[in-house]
Amino acid sequence: MAEIYNIKTGYPYPAGATANPNGVNFSIFSRHATAVELLLFETAESLEPFQSITLQTQVNRTFYAWHVFVEKLPAGVWYTWRMDGPNNTPQSGQMFDKDKHLLDPCARAVSQKLWDRKAACLPGDNIRTSMRSMVIDDHYDWEGDVALAIRSENAIIYELNVGGFTRHHSAGVKHPGTFAGLIEKIPYLKELGITHVELLPVMAFDEQDVPSGTADLGLSNYWGYSTHSFYSPHPSYCVTPEQGTHIQEFRDLVKALHKAGIGVILDVVFNHTAEGGTGGPIINFKGIDSEIYYHIDSLNKTIFRDYTGCGNTVNANHPFVSNFIVDCLEYWVENMHVDGFRFDLASAMARGEGGMPLRDPPVLWAIELSEKLARTKLIAEAWDAAGLYQVGSFPGYRWAEWNGIYRDAVRRFLRGEKGLIGDLATRLCGSSDLYHPEGRLPINSINFITCHDGFTLLDLFSYNDKHNLANGESNRDGCNHNLSWNCGIEGPTDNPDVNEFRIKQVKNAFAILLLSQGVPMFLAGDELLKTQHGNNNGWCQNNELTWFDWNISAGKREIMRFVQRMIALRKRNPSLMRRRFLSGQKHNENNLPDISWHGARIDQPNWYDPEARVLAFTLAAASEGSGHLHVMLNMSDSKVEMELPPLKHMSWHLAIDTSKTSPHDAIDPKDQTKHKRKHYTAEPKSVVVMESSPSTWREF
């Protein structure tokens, strides 16, 4: 049994548990609590506290902060809070339950060892099944590390799940499914050429938050969009979470990635929490001040407004909640050195306390204008589950957006829809129709064709319909509007022509993505022909269906090589990474416009042809010493003789042709040869790229 510690009044700031040589200060905000108790545990699995501290309103409360200082208490102690107050009436909007053990919203490390979600939904004391918060020692040697400052126009984002990236037996890492496991795979990321990893949620989330039918199949919340502790790295991604090493292990990952020149973007979920709706568990926010933290129905305050599809919606524009969110983000930047954030269902954060969208949401502007976040990338998923869609109009100027309009246009073009070349051209140029009118830039567009949510890239060309029965929801879950094409056969096939065609389509997709102005993002595994067998909603599949398979066959290596070469082509051509919109004006010594458009004939794009599936464009060199690019896109079913624009004192050299097999599909500059003809034959459903080179280069 641990000793009993003396206590003092304590102080309201900072929130959370703060250790110093004299002890630990605990502080937690609750406006409406009438009684507060702090319970201290020796370990995360202790079933009884070694000390319970009842806070006194006249002594341990300053305005709405409850605080106490525990003398000589060391770091490493685990703790929970209990609070009493109004409970679940139509008038109060509160769900206080004096029997429920609550996590500290500012806890830097949490344990889920004893956690039972069902018990937290039922009346009664859940001390034996609750999560715990830990007092941590925050010292760490960063070895001079700082957040990276990679300009957005130079960024190439790689979206991955920390657990799934190394959990497959083929990963061969010491600690599968952890931050440490990901560190071992940094050489692969560096070889691929990406500049940033975008990590699916790594803030502590509830793996038990799944529907009953899904739980009956033994499945769990795999993606992590069920956060409960926004300051704590997820314990399952740690090697020794019982020792409270969460912060250290995450910092080790960030430091290692930065040493490799790779930035870290966190997928964050401030639109809802793991507590769900009225029947959901009490974990922290519900039992601390439900009406402040969540959108509550104004007529019946026992009802949670749900704009997220997850049972509740965070009341992000309440002054206290807004401050909590901004402080949290600043913590991850200042103390954890992350380089950016992608905000899940960010449009839910644009809603005011009545639920209506705000023109200038305080929380979003506070994030944008924070000096501590000034060099941090901000990316919005600019929609929510209640119909608010803000792609092109998300509040603020610095915010980039997941460009779902880009995704849909490219998918439609790739599957052969006609008459799209005008829209496609706009998407290729950074979606100026969406961003230029408000003074924003191409870098506001995060271009993607696939992401964690939906088909993988190979599945996009292998399935017309979703196949989600394995999720336990009778195939009702997942998006039905996939704009996919199975290339003639649904699912796997032994037909070599279909398989070859699917691989070409994967190459076409990567080529278009990496030839587009804006910021490209792709899903981990797409470069190795990852399949989920038609499941377009793998959120609950923590198994080999979704894990990254490190068994790299020759066929997979061909695609990986192609992606590497496409990334290298993008990096060596500044004309593909412009910060400002293309104008069609001439700005170079060759008297070429920055972009010119063509069809099969030079300067003759078929903008108004409803049958058109062919488009070409020429990008003039964007800097001294770089070359020009000529791109030909043929998504028709026939070969097309494409005219090449003439160049003075230079010649065209073939760099990319997706119709060819490796290594002729993507050719390094040192191996490129001069193309002497004035035309190039673009094969059906193919992408071709020519790079300009001095006429002294060897000829074909």
N, C-alpha and C positions, 0 to 999 in steps of 0.2 A: 504494500500500500504506500503510495506517495505521501509525502508530508502535506500538512495543511498550510497554505500560504496566507500571509497577511495581505490585506487589501487597503487601497487608498481610493480617493474619489475618482482619479483619472481625468482625462480631458477628451473633448469631443472630436478633435482632429489629430491625425488623419483617421478616416473610417477603417475598420478592420482590426486585425491584431498586429501591433507594432512592438517588436522586441528591442530592448536596449540593455546595457549591462546591469541595470537595476531591477529589471522585470519586464512585464508585458502590459501594454495598454490595450484595452478592448473598447471599441466604440461601434455602435450600430444605430442607424436612423429608424425611428418609427414615430410617426405623428400621433397615432391613435391607440398605441398600446397603453394598457393600464397597469400591467405588471410584467417585469422582465427578469429572467433568470439566466445566468451563465453556468454551464456545466463543464467541468474539466475531466479529461480521461487520460489514462496512462498510455494507451495504445489505440489504434483505430478500431480494434476489435474488442475493447473493454466493454463489458455489458453494464457496468455500473460506474458512475463518476467517482473520482476520489475526492472531489470537492464541488459543492454547489453554492453559488453566490447569488443571493437575491439582491437586486439593485433597488435602491430607495429613491422614490420620485424627487424628494427634496434635496438629495445628496448627489445622486448619480445621473441626473438628467439636466441637460442644458438645451433649452428650446426643445427640439425634437431628437436630439442625440442622447442615447443612453451609453454611459461609459463607466469604466472601472479600471484601476491599475492594480495588478497582482504582483506584489513584491517578490523579487528573486525567482520568479517563475522562468524556467529555461525554455528556449526554443525546443521544438520536438513534441510538445504537449498537444493533444487533440481536444477539440471542444465543440459544443453545440450551444444554441440559444433556445430558450422557450419564452413565449409571450402570451399574454392574455389580453382580451379586449372584446369589442363587439363581434358577433358571429352570425354571418349568413342570414341576414334579414333583408327584406326588400328595400328597407330604408338606409341601412348602413353601408352596404357594399363591401363589408369586411368579412374575413374568414379566419379570425383569430381562433386558435385551438391551443389551450394551455398544456395539453398533453403531447403535442408534436414537437420533435426535436428539429431545429432549423439550422441550415447551413448559413454561415456568414456570407452575404453577397460579395464581400471583398476578400474572401479567403484565397490565399495564394497556393494552397494545396488542399485537396479533398480526397477522402477515401470512400469507395463504394463497396467495400468488402462485405458489410452486413446488409446492404441495401435491399429492400423489398418494396417495390413500387406499390403493390396492392395494399400493403399494410399502411402506407402513407395516405391512402384514399379512404381508409375506414376510421371510425371513431376509436379513441383510446391511445394509450401511451405506445410509441413506437421506438423506445430506446434501444431495443434489441435488434431493430431492423433499419435504423436510420443511417444516413451518411454522416461523416464527421469532417470538420475543418481542422487544419493544423497550424500551429504557430511555427513559422519558418525562420531560419537564419538566412538573411538575404545577401550575404557576402558572396562575391563571385569575381574571378579574375578574367576580365574580357580580353586581356592581352592586346589592348589598343584597338579592338574592333569597334567600328562604327557602322551605322546603317549605310547601305550603298546608295549612290546617287546616279543610277542609270537613267538616262533620259527616256521618257516614255516612247518616243519615236524609234528608239533602238531596242525596245523590249520585245521579247518572245516568251510568252507565258505558257507554262506546262502545269496543267491541273492534275493533282494526284491526291489519293487517300493515304495518309500516313500508315494506317494499319494494313491496308490491302497491298501496299507497294512491296512489302517484304515478307508477307505472311505465308506465301506459297512455299512449299518445301524446296522448290528449285532456286529460291533466292540465295540460299547458302550463307545466311548471315547469322551472327552469334545470338542476336536477340530479335527474332522475327516480330514484325508488326509494331515496332517501337521507333521513337526518335533516333535511338542508337542504331537500329537497323537501317534507317534511311541514310545515316551518315556513311555507312559502308557502301552505299550505291551512288555516292556523289561522283565518282569517276565516270559512271555511265551518263549521268546528267551533263557533265562537262563535255564528254565526247559527243553527245547529241547536239550540243550547241545552244541550248535554251539559255535565257538570261534570268528568268525568275521561276520559282515554283509557287504555285497557288495551292495551298494546303486546305483541303476540305476541313470542316471544323475541328480544331484542336483544343478549344476551350471545353472544359469538363461537361460532358453530356450524359443523358440517361439512356443507356443501352437497352433498358427494359421498356422504353416508350414505343410500343407497337400495338396494333389492334389485336384483339383476342384470337382471331383466326390465324394471324401471322405468328403469334406467340405459341399457339398450339403446334405449329410446325417446328418449334425450336429455334425460330429466327429472332434476330435482335436488330436494334437500331444501329446500322453499320455506317451510314454516311455521317451521322453526328449532328443533324439539324434539330437538336433537342437540348439546347444548352441550359444549364442551371447555375453554373459558377463561371462567371465571365473573366475572372482574374486567374483561374487555375488551369494549367495544362491538363489534358485528359489523363486520368491515372492509368488507363489501360495502355497508353502509349509510352509509359515509363517502365524501366527495368525494375526499380525498387520503390514503387510508390508508397509502400508501408513505412519507408524511411523519410518520406516527404521530400524526395529528390526531384519533384516535378519541375521546378524552376530551373534547377541546374541542368537537367537533362535536355530541356528545351533550349536553353542558352547554348549548350554544347552543339546542338544541331545548327542553330543560327550562325554561330561563330565558324563552324566548319563550312557551311554553305558560302558564307561571305569570303572565306579564304580562297574558295574556288571561283569567286567572282559571280556568285548566283544570289539574287535577291530573294526575300521571303515575303509572300503576300498571304495573309490569313483570310479565309472565308469565315465571316462572323455573322452571328444570328441574333440581331437585336430586335427583330420584329415580333418574336414570341419566345416563350420559355418552355421548359420541360413539364411545367405544372399543369398544362392543359386547361380545360374548362372547369365548370362547376364540379363535376365528379372526379376531376383529376387529383393528383397527390398534392399535399402541402410539403414543399421542400424548403423554401425560403421566402420568396417575395409574397406569396399568398398569406403566409402566417406573420408577416411583418407589417404590411400595409397594402392590402390587395387593391383598394380603390385608387391608390396613387400609382401603382406600378402597371395596372392594366386598364384597358378600355372596358368600362362597365356600362350596361344598359341603364339609361337614365330613368326609365319607368320602373324597372324591376332590377334592383342592384344585385340580385343573386345570379344574374345572367352575364356571362362574359361575351363581349362582342368579338367576333372572329373574322378578321380580314385576312387571315393567313392560312386557313384550312387546318390549323393545328390546335384549335380549341380556345386560344386566347390571342390577344394582340397587346404588345407592350405599349404603354401610354408614353411614347418616346418624347413628346413635346411638353410634358409636365416639367416644370423647372427643375425639380429634384432629379427626375429620371434622366432628363437631358444632361444634367451635370454629371450624373453617374456614368452615362455612356461616354461622354467626352473624356472624363478622367480615366476611364478604363482604356480607351484607345491611346491616350497619351502615355499611360503606364506601359503598354505593350511596345510603344515606340521608344520611350526613354529607357525603360528598364530591361526590355527584351530585345531591342534593336531590330524589330521587324520593319520592313520596307514599304508595306502597304496593306490595304484591307479591301476585300470584296464583300459587299453587304447583301446578304440574302434577302429577297423580297423587300428591297429597300423602300419601295413606294409606301409600304405600311408605315414607315417612319415619317412620311409626309402628312399623315393624318393628325388633325387636331384632337383635342380632348372630347369633342363631340363625334369624332369619327370621320368628319368631312376633310377632304384634301385641303391643305393650306397652300397659299401662293408662295409664302416664304417661311417654311417650317423652321422654327428656331434651332432645333437640334442639327439639322442638315447644314445650316449656315454656321452654326457654332463649330462643327467639325471642319468645314471648309476654311474658316477664318482663324482657326487655332494656330498660333505661331509654332507650337510644338509639333504640329502635324504638317507644317508648310512644305516639307520635302517628302511627304508620304503620299504614296499613290492611293487614290480613293476611287473605287469601282462600285457602281450600283447595278444590282439586278433591278432594273427600273420598272417593276410591276409588282402587284401583290395578287393574292388569291381571290379578291373580291371585285376584280374587274378594273382596277386602276392601272393604266398602262402609260408609262411616261418616257419611253424610248424617244430621245430627241428633245424632251422637255423636262428632264429631271431637274429639280430646283438646284441652283448653283451653277458655277461656270467651270470649276476645276474638276468636278466629278466626271470620270469616264463612265461609260455604260456598256453593259453586255448588249451588243447590238443584235437583237433577235430578228430585226428586219433584214440585216445582212445575212444571217443564217438561212432564213427562209428563201431569199432570192437566189443564193448560191445553190441550195439544195434543189430548187426547181430547175435551175439552169443545168445542173449536173444530170438530172434525170431526163433531160431532153425536152422540157417544155419550150414552146416557141414564143417568139415575140417579146423576149425579156431583155434584149441586149441593152436597151436604154437604162432600165433599172439596174441591171448588172453593172454597167459602166459607172453609175453613181456610187454603187457599193464599193467597187474597186478603188474609187478615188477618195474614200473616207467618209462617204455619206454626207456630202455637203448640204443636201436638202434638209437634213436633220440638225446639223451642227453649225453651219455657217451663218444662218440668219441671226443667231443670238451671239455671234462673235466667238463661238467656240472653234475647236480645231480638229483635224483628223484624229489626233490622239485621244479625243473624247470617245472614239469608237473602239470598243473591244470586239474585234472580229473573231467569230468562231463558227464552226460548222457542227461540231459535236462538243458535248461537255458531259459531266457525270450524269446529268439528268436527261435521259433519252437513249437512243441507240448509240452504240459505238460506231466508228466510221465504217468498219467492215460490215456490221449489221445493217447500216443504212443502205447498203447495196446488196443485202442478202434477204431482207424481209420487207414485205408490203405491210404487214400487220404486226402489232406487239404480241408477245407470247409470255404473259406474266402470271400464269397459273401457279407457278412455284411460290408466289408471294402470299398465297392464302387469302386473296380477295376476289376470287372468281374472275380474274382478268379485268376487273373494273378499274384498277389503279393504272397510273401511267397515262401519258399523253396519247390521244388518238390521231392527232394532226402531225404526222411525222415527216411528210413529204419525202418518203423513202421510195426505193425501187429495188425489187429483188433480182433484177437483171434476167428475169424469165423463169426462175425457179425459186420457190419459197424455201429458204434455209440451206443447209449443207447439201452439196451435190458432188458426184464424181465426174460431172461433165467438165472436161478441161477447158473448153471454150468459155463457159460461164465463169469458172474460177479465174481464168486469165483476164476476163473482162472486168470482174470485180476488183482485181488488183490494180488494173489501169484506172478504174474510177477512184480508188483510194489515192493513187498518185495525182490524178486530176484535182481532187479536193485539196490535197496538201499544196499543190502548185498554186492554185487560185488563192488560197488562204495567205500564202507567203509572198504573193505578188500584189497584195492589196495594201493600199495606204491605210494607216491606222495601226492598232496594236493586235498582232495575231495571238490567239490562244488555242491550244489543242489539248485533248484528253490523253493522259498517260496510258500507254498501251496501244493507242491507235497507230503508232509508228511500228508496231509489231503485230498488226492484224488481230488485235484483241477482239474476242467475240463474247457476248453474253447470251448467245443462242436465241436472240430475239426478245430477250427481257429488256424493256426500255425503262425500267424503274427498279434498279438493283439496290435500293436504299436499305433493304433488310437482309441482303444476301452476303453475310460475312463468311464467305466460303470460296471455293475454287471458281465458282461462276464469275465472280467479280475480281478476284485477286489477280495481281500482275504475274503472269507466267514467264519465268526467266529461262525456259527452254526455248532457245532461239534457233529455229530451223533456218535452212538456207533461204527459203521463201520469205520468212520474216526479216532476215538480215538484208534482203534485197530492198524491202520497203524502208527499213531503218537507214540504209545507205542513201536512198533517195531523199529521205527527209533531212538527213545531215547535209547533203549537197544543196538542197533547196534553202536551208537555213544559211549555209555559207554564201550562196548566191545573194540572198537578201542582205547579208551583212556587208558584202563587198560592193553593193550598189546603193549609194545614198539616195538615188532617185526613188527607191522603194520605201524610204523611211523619212519622208518629208514631214516637217512639223506644221507647215502651212498648206493650205489647199492649192492644188494645181489650178492654173488659170488659162492655159492655152497660149500664153504669151511667150515670146522669144527672149531667152536670157542667156545665151551661150555663144561661143565663138563660131559654132557651126551653123548659126542662124536657125536653130531648130526650136520650135515651141517646147515648153516643158512637157506637154503631152499632145499627141495628135492621134486621131481615131481613124480606123480603116475597116473595110470589109475584106472581101477577097481582092479588091483593088485598093491601091493606096488612096487615102483621103476620101473614100466612099463607103462610110459605114451605113448599114441598112437600118437606120433608126426607126423608120416607119413601116418596115416590112413585118407583117404579123407572122410570117413563117421563119423569120431570121433565127438562126442558132449559131452564127459565126460572127466573131468580133476580134479585131486586132487593135493594138495600140502601141505607140512608140513613146518611150520616156527618154528625154534628153538627159545627158549627164548632169548631176546635181552639184558636182564639185570638181575642182581641178584634179586631174589624174584619174578620175573615174570614167567609165564608159557609158554608152547609150544602151538601152534595152529595147527589143522589139518582141512583143508577146502576141501569140496567135492562139485563139480559143475556138476550137471546132467541136461543138456538141451535136452536130448533125450526123446523119447516118451514112454520109458519103465522104470520099476524099475531096479535098478542096485545094486547088492550086492558089496559094496565097502569094501575092506580090510583095516584095520586100522594098522598103524605102531606100533610095540611094544615099550613100554617105561620101563626103569629101575626105580623101586621104585616109580613109579607114575602111574596114570590111566587116561583114557579119560573120560570126562564128557560132555554130550550134552549141547551146549549153544544155537545153532540156528538150526532151521529146518523150512524152509519157507513153507513146505507142511502142517504144522500143524496150527491149529487155536490158537488164543490168549487164554491164556498166554503161551502155550506150544511152540509157534514159536520162542520165545526169552526168555531165562531163566536166571535170575540173578544168580551169583555165589553161593549165600547162599542157593538157591533152586535146584541147579544142583545135579544130582545123577550119580553114577558111571555106565558106560556102560561096562558090563562084557563080551560081545561077541567080537570076533576078527573081526567081520564084522559089517557094518551098512547098512541098506537098504535105499538107496537114491531114493525117489519117483521121477517120471517123472517131468521135469521142476522144479527142486528144488535146493536150496543151503543149505548145512549142514556145521556147524562149531562145532568142538570139542575143548574144552580147557583141558589142562592137569592139574591135581590136585594131591596132595600127596595121597598115598594109604590109608591113615587114614580116608579120607572122606567116608561118609556113602555110601553104595552100593545101586544099583537099585534093 
